[in-house]
Each structure stands twice: as C-alpha cells, then as structure tokens.
C-alpha cells in the first residue's frame, strides 16, 4: 500500500474539442465510441488505433475494449501528438487513482500495443510500476535502446469506461487555452479545475523576451526547439554532473565525440566545438514511425568549455572568450538558432548576476534566435531578469 500511494493520478490524452463529450459520458473505450457512434476529434492516426485492436488482454478482449490511462502523460505519445496537432489542441485529463480498484483492470508494463509489454492483473502491475519501473516512468527522458521509450508509456487499462466523476483536473499548455477550455465547459462541468501546466506539455514554465532575437527561458533546455543546444563541459573528458551528465546518458554519441576532442586536445577554453549530429532528435522522442514534417530535422550540439578541470570553478574569462567565438563563427558554422544554459552557474559556482549580463551582452544582437535557459539550482531574483539590468552593458564588449 505504501508504494501504491506514489500514484497520485492517472492521465488521459485527448483533443480539446472532445472535452464536453468526455465530461458528460466519461472516458470511453474505442469500442464503445464506435458502437455508440460518437463523433470525436482524433489525435491518433489510423495505424496506432488499428494496432491496438490487434493486441489481446488476458481476459480475451482487445485493447479497444479498454479506456487507456497513462501513469506518466509526459511521454513519447504526447510528444508526437503535440507536434502533429499543436500544443493548444491537446488536453490531459487527470483521473483519480481509485479507478485501479475497478473490476477487470489490467496494467501494462509499457506501451500496451507493444508485444514487449506484459499485460497483467492490476495488483501485480501496480507493484511493478511503483517498484522497479518507478524511476523510468517518472524520468524526464527516454531512449529506444534501453526500452525506456516503451516503458514510460505504461498504461492502466480500464474496461469500458471511466465515469466523469473520476476526472479531477483538465491540464492544458497555456493560460490562453485554459480560458478557452473554461468557456467550452461552462455549461457541462463548470466546477472542473482547468490548470495551465506548460512543463507537462514540454513547454517552458516562463519565457522573458529581451530583444527581438534573445529570450530567457525557465524550462528544460533538452526539449528546446532551437537547432543547436549548448552543453557546458570541462576539457579533460569528464561528464560527471549537471547538464553534461544528462547529455552523456541521453546522447552517447555526443559523449564519444566529446571524449575524442579531449583526447586530441582540440577542445580548450575559449574554443567551443560544434557537433553536427545527423540523427533526428524529434524522431527519437516521438512514438510511432510516422514522419513529423514540422520538426527540426537534426539537432546539433555546441560543446562549450566553462572550466579546465571538473573540480575547478568555472572561468568567467574563458566563458567570455567562448561567447566571442560564437559571435565570430555562428554564421559560418551554419548555426540557425541556439539554446544555452546559464554558463558556469550552478555546479560551476558562478553567479547569474555576473553571467547573465555577460551572456546577454554577447548574444543580444545575433541574427538568429537565441534562448538562454535560467539556472535551475537556485531562483533568480526578479530584478536580475530585467532588460535594464541584463542589457545595460551590451555596448561595452572588449
């Protein structure tokens, strides 16, 4: 029971236009939707839907006979849906975990349509989900190679229908969409909570526009839509903590490239190196084989030295030299848009009050879109996010 308390909610992904119907009838299985002739706005393509019909649960019923809920909505299926439909057309319904007590419920240990996932009775399934799989399901990232892309889409399969009174919250990607949904539901479910939750939809928590091309972002840089992502590194080949450690796990090829640079002593302070990765990142993140034509084709990585040795503090003078390298070389290198962390802050022990104005000074007038991701280790004071503070020295570069 202690582990089961980890499950605070279950989640259902749908089109915003379907909300009035769902909050009247409940979340229905695809089978019930078809037999009752209910019109709805689709978010999944025909291949995904038909593939689920072919998978049979232990009770002999097709997956079409179940309403499917996720333990973690921030998953490859949501990523695909958002990029195919647009974030403002998608809603996530929070469902009370008491549906796990319904008769005939099953749990899948991954995407239920995959034959690599087991479909098992709820008691055994909950033990696995809240035990050995919990860290995978609650992670912010997934990969095909280790099975986490499949596992993070573990499902609760509810026979037939989830009644509407088990839906506790409607989550959307923005305040504007929340206002739209409240209007849509005014006569159907006026008391339902409609909550804008951008991070759940792979969106920044907040964005501060500094100039026409420069923004400050409070969010997860690895889900940035910028073409090039910047990774802070040392020059001795160690990716031990922070963003570098995350990059090492998520992009092993970047780590191999980085180590090779360090072995050959190519990477040095003031001289970032660009890895022009040819593997489409968005295709790796999205569920299913279909092409997502609106997404960036490839994601590049700029390895930016902020310190010589991993034990040292970050070197603000070396960072300034690296920023000058970006100004001098971004166009010739083919960088089309750029995301950077707050260089040297956090584990590098530099202060945003020093780093922020320096970065804005060098990056505020580039001819591409640039996003600086704010430090996550500590909160930045509001006065240090203002244009007058960050851009006051923009004409004083050496």
C-alpha positions as CSV (number, residue, x, y, z in Angstrom):
1,X,0.0,0.0,0.0
2,X,2.9,2.4,0.8
3,X,4.2,2.1,-2.8
4,X,0.7,2.5,-4.3
5,X,0.4,5.9,-2.6
6,X,3.1,7.0,-5.1
7,X,0.4,7.0,-7.8
8,X,-1.3,10.4,-7.2
9,X,-3.1,10.5,-10.5
10,X,-3.6,8.7,-13.8
11,X,-3.9,10.6,-17.1
12,X,-5.7,10.5,-20.4
13,X,-4.6,12.4,-23.5
14,X,-7.3,13.9,-25.8
15,X,-8.2,16.7,-28.2
16,X,-9.6,19.8,-26.6
17,X,-12.8,19.5,-28.7
18,X,-13.6,16.2,-27.1
19,X,-13.8,17.6,-23.5
20,X,-17.5,18.4,-23.4
21,X,-18.4,14.9,-24.5
22,X,-16.0,13.2,-22.1
23,X,-17.1,15.2,-19.1
24,X,-20.7,14.1,-19.9
25,X,-20.2,10.5,-20.8
26,X,-16.8,9.7,-19.2
27,X,-13.6,8.4,-20.9
28,X,-14.8,5.6,-23.2
29,X,-13.0,2.7,-24.8
30,X,-12.6,2.9,-28.6
31,X,-15.1,0.0,-28.8
32,X,-17.8,2.0,-27.0
33,X,-17.1,5.1,-29.0
34,X,-17.6,3.1,-32.2
35,X,-20.7,1.2,-31.2
36,X,-22.4,4.3,-29.9
37,X,-21.5,6.3,-33.0
38,X,-19.9,9.1,-31.1
39,X,-18.3,11.8,-33.2
40,X,-14.9,13.0,-31.9
41,X,-11.7,14.8,-32.9
42,X,-8.9,12.3,-33.5
43,X,-5.4,12.8,-32.1
44,X,-4.0,9.4,-33.0
45,X,-3.6,8.2,-36.6
46,X,-5.3,5.1,-38.0
47,X,-2.2,2.9,-37.7
48,X,-1.9,3.4,-34.0
49,X,-5.6,2.8,-33.4
50,X,-5.7,-0.4,-35.5
51,X,-2.5,-1.7,-33.9
52,X,-4.2,-1.6,-30.5
53,X,-7.1,-3.6,-31.8
54,X,-4.8,-6.5,-32.6
55,X,-3.5,-6.8,-29.0
56,X,-5.5,-9.1,-26.7
57,X,-5.6,-8.7,-22.9
58,X,-5.6,-11.8,-20.6
59,X,-9.4,-11.7,-20.4
60,X,-9.7,-12.3,-24.1
61,X,-10.7,-8.7,-25.0
62,X,-8.9,-6.4,-27.5
63,X,-7.3,-3.2,-26.2
64,X,-10.2,-1.5,-27.9
65,X,-12.4,-2.7,-25.1
66,X,-10.4,-0.6,-22.5
67,X,-10.1,3.0,-21.7
68,X,-6.3,3.5,-21.5
69,X,-4.8,5.8,-18.9
70,X,-1.1,6.7,-18.5
71,X,0.9,6.7,-15.3
72,X,3.1,9.4,-16.9
73,X,1.5,11.7,-19.5
74,X,4.8,13.4,-20.4
75,X,5.7,10.6,-22.8
76,X,6.6,9.8,-26.4
77,X,2.9,9.6,-27.4
78,X,2.2,13.1,-26.0
79,X,5.3,14.4,-27.7
80,X,4.1,13.1,-31.1
81,X,0.5,14.3,-30.6
82,X,1.7,17.8,-29.7
83,X,3.9,18.1,-32.7
84,X,1.3,16.8,-35.1
85,X,-1.7,18.6,-33.7
86,X,-0.3,21.6,-31.9
87,X,0.0,22.1,-28.1
88,X,-3.1,24.2,-27.9
89,X,-5.3,21.5,-29.3
90,X,-4.3,18.9,-26.7
91,X,-5.6,18.4,-23.2
92,X,-4.6,15.9,-20.5
93,X,-7.2,14.7,-18.1
94,X,-6.2,13.9,-14.5
95,X,-8.0,10.8,-13.2
96,X,-8.4,9.7,-9.6
97,X,-6.2,6.6,-8.9
98,X,-9.2,4.9,-7.3
99,X,-10.0,3.6,-10.8
100,X,-7.3,1.0,-10.1
101,X,-9.9,-0.7,-7.8
102,X,-12.4,-1.2,-10.7
103,X,-13.2,-4.8,-11.6
104,X,-11.2,-6.2,-14.5
105,X,-8.5,-3.5,-14.6
106,X,-5.1,-4.5,-16.1
107,X,-1.8,-2.8,-16.1
108,X,0.7,-2.9,-19.0
109,X,4.5,-2.6,-18.3
110,X,4.9,-0.2,-21.2
111,X,3.0,0.8,-24.3
112,X,0.2,-1.8,-24.3
113,X,0.3,-2.2,-28.1
114,X,3.8,-3.5,-27.9
115,X,4.3,-7.2,-27.5
116,X,7.3,-6.5,-25.4
117,X,5.0,-5.1,-22.7
118,X,3.3,-7.5,-20.4
119,X,-0.5,-7.0,-19.6
120,X,-1.0,-8.3,-16.1
121,X,-3.6,-8.1,-13.3
122,X,-3.7,-4.7,-11.5
123,X,-2.2,-5.8,-8.2
124,X,0.9,-7.3,-9.7
125,X,1.1,-4.5,-12.2
126,X,1.0,-1.8,-9.6
127,X,3.8,-3.5,-7.6
128,X,6.0,-3.4,-10.7
129,X,5.1,0.1,-11.7
130,X,5.7,1.6,-8.2
131,X,8.7,-0.6,-7.7
132,X,11.3,-1.5,-10.3
133,X,9.8,0.8,-13.0
134,X,9.1,3.9,-11.0
135,X,12.3,5.8,-11.8
136,X,11.9,5.0,-15.5
137,X,8.3,6.2,-15.6
138,X,9.0,9.4,-13.6
139,X,12.1,10.3,-15.7
140,X,12.2,13.3,-18.0
141,X,13.7,11.5,-20.9
142,X,13.6,8.2,-22.7
143,X,15.6,6.1,-25.2
144,X,14.7,3.4,-27.7
145,X,17.9,1.4,-26.9
146,X,17.2,0.6,-23.2
147,X,13.4,0.2,-23.5
148,X,12.6,3.4,-21.6
149,X,10.7,4.8,-24.5
150,X,8.3,1.9,-24.3
151,X,8.2,1.6,-20.6
152,X,7.4,5.2,-19.8
153,X,4.1,4.7,-21.7
154,X,3.0,2.1,-19.1
155,X,-0.9,2.0,-19.0
156,X,-3.8,1.4,-16.7
157,X,-6.4,-0.4,-18.8
158,X,-10.0,0.2,-17.5
159,X,-12.7,-2.0,-19.0
160,X,-15.3,0.0,-21.0
161,X,-15.5,3.4,-19.3
162,X,-14.1,5.8,-16.7
163,X,-17.1,7.7,-15.3
164,X,-16.8,11.5,-15.5
165,X,-16.8,12.0,-11.7
166,X,-13.4,10.3,-11.6
167,X,-11.9,13.1,-13.6
168,X,-10.4,15.7,-11.3
169,X,-8.5,18.1,-13.5
170,X,-8.1,19.3,-17.1
171,X,-4.4,20.2,-17.8
172,X,-3.6,22.4,-20.8
173,X,-0.4,24.0,-22.2
174,X,-1.2,27.7,-21.7
175,X,-3.3,30.3,-19.9
176,X,-5.0,31.2,-23.2
177,X,-6.0,27.5,-23.8
178,X,-7.2,27.3,-20.2
179,X,-9.5,30.3,-20.8
180,X,-10.8,28.7,-24.0
181,X,-11.5,25.4,-22.2
182,X,-13.3,27.0,-19.3
183,X,-15.6,28.6,-21.8
184,X,-16.1,25.3,-23.6
185,X,-17.0,23.6,-20.3
186,X,-19.1,26.3,-18.7
187,X,-22.4,24.5,-19.3
188,X,-21.1,21.0,-18.9
189,X,-18.7,20.9,-16.0
190,X,-18.3,24.5,-14.6
191,X,-16.6,23.3,-11.4
192,X,-13.9,21.2,-13.1
193,X,-10.3,22.5,-12.4
194,X,-8.7,23.7,-15.6
195,X,-5.0,24.2,-15.0
196,X,-2.3,25.5,-17.4
197,X,0.7,23.3,-16.8
198,X,3.3,24.1,-19.6
199,X,6.1,21.7,-18.4
200,X,3.7,18.7,-18.7
201,X,3.4,19.6,-22.4
202,X,7.2,20.0,-23.0
203,X,6.8,23.8,-22.8
204,X,8.9,26.3,-20.7
205,X,7.5,27.4,-17.4
206,X,8.1,31.0,-18.4
207,X,9.7,33.0,-21.2
208,X,11.1,36.5,-20.9
209,X,11.7,38.3,-24.2
210,X,14.8,40.5,-24.0
211,X,15.1,41.6,-27.6
212,X,13.6,40.5,-31.0
213,X,16.1,37.6,-31.1
214,X,17.0,36.9,-27.5
215,X,14.9,35.3,-24.8
216,X,15.4,34.0,-21.3
217,X,13.7,30.7,-20.6
218,X,12.7,28.9,-17.4
219,X,12.4,25.3,-18.6
220,X,14.1,22.1,-19.8
221,X,16.7,23.0,-22.5
222,X,16.8,19.5,-23.9
223,X,13.2,19.9,-25.2
224,X,14.1,23.2,-26.8
225,X,13.1,23.6,-30.5
226,X,16.3,25.5,-31.2
227,X,18.5,23.8,-33.8
228,X,21.7,23.9,-31.6
229,X,21.9,23.0,-27.9
230,X,24.9,24.1,-25.8
231,X,26.4,21.8,-23.3
232,X,28.8,23.1,-20.6
233,X,31.9,20.9,-20.3
234,X,35.4,20.8,-19.0
235,X,38.4,20.0,-21.2
236,X,39.5,16.7,-19.5
237,X,36.8,14.4,-20.9
238,X,34.6,14.0,-17.8
239,X,30.9,14.4,-17.9
240,X,30.1,13.8,-14.2
241,X,27.3,16.0,-13.1
242,X,24.7,18.5,-14.3
243,X,23.8,19.1,-17.9
244,X,26.9,17.3,-19.1
245,X,26.0,14.1,-17.2
246,X,22.5,14.2,-18.6
247,X,23.9,14.7,-22.1
248,X,26.1,11.7,-21.6
249,X,23.1,9.4,-20.8
250,X,20.8,10.8,-23.4
251,X,23.2,11.2,-26.3
252,X,26.0,8.7,-26.1
253,X,27.3,9.7,-29.5
254,X,27.8,13.3,-28.2
255,X,29.8,11.9,-25.3
256,X,32.0,9.8,-27.7
257,X,32.6,12.9,-29.8
258,X,33.5,15.0,-26.7
259,X,36.0,12.4,-25.4
260,X,37.7,12.3,-28.7
261,X,38.1,16.0,-28.8
262,X,39.6,15.9,-25.3
263,X,42.0,13.1,-26.2
264,X,43.2,15.1,-29.2
265,X,43.4,18.2,-27.1
266,X,41.2,20.1,-29.6
267,X,38.7,21.3,-27.0
268,X,40.1,24.2,-25.0
269,X,38.9,27.3,-23.1
270,X,37.5,29.9,-25.4
271,X,37.2,27.5,-28.3
272,X,33.8,25.7,-28.3
273,X,33.3,22.8,-30.7
274,X,30.2,22.1,-32.8
275,X,28.9,18.5,-33.2
276,X,26.7,18.5,-36.3
277,X,24.6,15.4,-35.3
278,X,22.7,13.8,-38.2
279,X,20.3,11.8,-36.1
280,X,16.8,13.5,-36.0
281,X,16.2,14.0,-32.3
282,X,12.4,14.5,-32.7
283,X,12.1,11.2,-34.4
284,X,13.8,9.6,-31.4
285,X,11.4,11.2,-29.0
286,X,8.1,10.7,-30.7
287,X,6.1,7.5,-30.5
288,X,5.5,5.6,-33.7
289,X,7.2,5.5,-37.1
290,X,5.3,8.3,-38.9
291,X,7.2,11.3,-40.1
292,X,6.8,14.6,-38.3
293,X,7.5,17.1,-41.1
294,X,7.2,20.3,-38.9
295,X,10.0,19.2,-36.6
296,X,13.7,20.1,-36.7
297,X,15.4,17.5,-38.9
298,X,18.6,17.3,-36.9
299,X,19.8,18.6,-33.6
300,X,23.4,20.0,-33.2
301,X,25.4,20.3,-30.0
302,X,27.8,23.0,-29.1
303,X,30.3,21.8,-26.5
304,X,31.2,24.9,-24.6
305,X,34.2,24.7,-22.1
306,X,33.5,26.6,-18.9
307,X,36.3,25.2,-16.9
308,X,39.6,23.3,-17.5
309,X,39.1,20.6,-14.8
310,X,35.8,19.3,-13.4
311,X,37.0,20.0,-9.9
312,X,37.5,23.7,-10.6
313,X,35.2,26.7,-10.5
314,X,34.0,27.9,-13.9
315,X,36.3,30.5,-15.5
316,X,34.3,33.6,-16.4
317,X,37.1,34.9,-18.6
318,X,37.2,31.7,-20.6
319,X,33.4,31.9,-20.9
320,X,33.7,35.4,-22.3
321,X,36.2,34.1,-24.9
322,X,33.8,31.3,-25.9
323,X,30.9,33.8,-26.3
324,X,33.2,35.9,-28.6
325,X,33.8,32.7,-30.6
326,X,30.1,32.2,-31.0
327,X,29.7,35.8,-32.3
328,X,32.6,35.3,-34.8
329,X,31.6,31.9,-36.0
330,X,27.9,31.1,-35.7
331,X,27.1,32.1,-39.2
332,X,30.0,30.4,-40.9
333,X,29.3,27.2,-38.9
334,X,25.7,27.2,-40.0
335,X,24.1,27.6,-36.6
336,X,20.4,28.6,-37.3
337,X,19.2,29.0,-33.7
338,X,20.9,28.5,-30.4
339,X,19.9,27.4,-26.9
340,X,22.4,27.8,-24.0
341,X,22.3,27.2,-20.2
342,X,23.4,29.9,-17.8
343,X,27.1,29.2,-18.5
344,X,29.1,28.4,-15.3
345,X,26.2,28.8,-12.9
346,X,25.0,26.1,-10.7
347,X,27.8,23.5,-10.4
348,X,30.3,26.0,-11.8
349,X,29.6,28.2,-8.8
350,X,29.4,31.5,-10.8
351,X,26.6,34.0,-10.1
352,X,23.8,34.8,-12.6
353,X,24.3,38.5,-11.6
354,X,27.7,38.2,-13.4
355,X,27.0,35.6,-16.1
356,X,23.6,36.9,-17.2
357,X,24.7,40.4,-18.3
358,X,27.8,38.9,-19.9
359,X,25.8,36.4,-22.0
360,X,23.2,39.0,-23.0
361,X,25.9,41.4,-24.0
362,X,27.4,39.0,-26.5
363,X,24.2,37.3,-27.7
364,X,21.5,40.0,-27.8
365,X,22.1,41.2,-31.3
366,X,22.9,38.0,-33.2
367,X,21.0,37.5,-36.4
368,X,19.4,34.2,-35.1
369,X,17.0,33.3,-32.3
370,X,18.9,32.7,-29.1
371,X,17.4,31.2,-25.8
372,X,19.3,31.4,-22.5
373,X,17.9,28.8,-20.0
374,X,17.9,30.2,-16.5
375,X,19.8,28.4,-13.6
376,X,17.7,25.6,-12.1
377,X,19.7,25.2,-9.0
378,X,18.6,28.5,-7.5
379,X,15.9,31.1,-8.1
380,X,17.0,34.3,-9.9
381,X,15.8,37.5,-8.3
382,X,13.2,39.4,-10.4
383,X,15.4,42.5,-10.6
384,X,18.1,40.4,-12.3
385,X,15.8,39.4,-15.1
386,X,15.0,42.9,-16.2
387,X,16.2,44.3,-19.5
388,X,17.8,47.3,-17.9
389,X,20.0,45.1,-15.7
390,X,20.9,42.5,-18.4
391,X,21.3,44.7,-21.4
392,X,22.9,47.8,-19.8
393,X,26.4,46.7,-20.7
394,X,25.6,45.4,-24.2
395,X,27.8,48.1,-25.8
396,X,30.8,47.6,-23.6
397,X,32.3,44.4,-25.0
398,X,36.0,44.2,-25.2
